[in-house]
């Protein structure tokens, strides 16, 4: 039977649960960072990404509803995160749609879930299920630690390339610049909530399991974008010569 981990060991275990599963290492992310994608590929990304991040405030709302009144730190964070997604200055999804339109697609295409891959739709469903069904600390681990905390490391590679190689303006790419900072803060606060409220061995182990699952889901979602939109148009490498 698992024992209760101290804060230091639990934090390290949460971080280790993501390692080897980082979405920044998926084929689509690498091709983006290397400047190998077209604006059409990026438009397809935006059409899919909307259906993952568009409902993020909904996911957080379910977690908020499941958090007890005594968990004021968690509830305050979740409410602030929802506010930033939906009300503050400009809605994050509007920034995403601005980028999508700069790529050549339309608001209508972005909002139509039929333009998302089956993996994207499954990813969205997983996020809803976890937020609705799991203990609030476990759901925070899955969605904030396992998913949201990865964003700065992904976008730090992708944002400069959007400006320098793909030719987007800073205004068109504001979605990415904003999330490098905001999700670094969100990720750290998510870690703290999990460390403070996963207070039994069972909760800790469930958190670790769902962080792994979340990282796996984001990696699979990102890889599916490459497999669906990029790989069919990529040149086929010459086969290796047969061994004598």
Secondary structure, DSSP 8 states (H G I E B T S, - for coil): ------HHHHHHHHHHHHTT--GGGSHHHHHHHTT---HHHHHHHHHHHHHHHTTHHHHHHHHHHHS-TT-HHHHHHHHHHHHHHHTSSS-HHHHHHHHHHHHT--HHHHH-GGGS-HHHHHHHHHHHHHHHHS-HHHHHIIIIITTGGGHHHHHHHHHHHHHHTS---TTTTHHHHHHHHHHHHHHHHHHHHHHHH--SHHHHHHHHHHHHHHHHHHHHHHHHHIIIIIGGGS----------
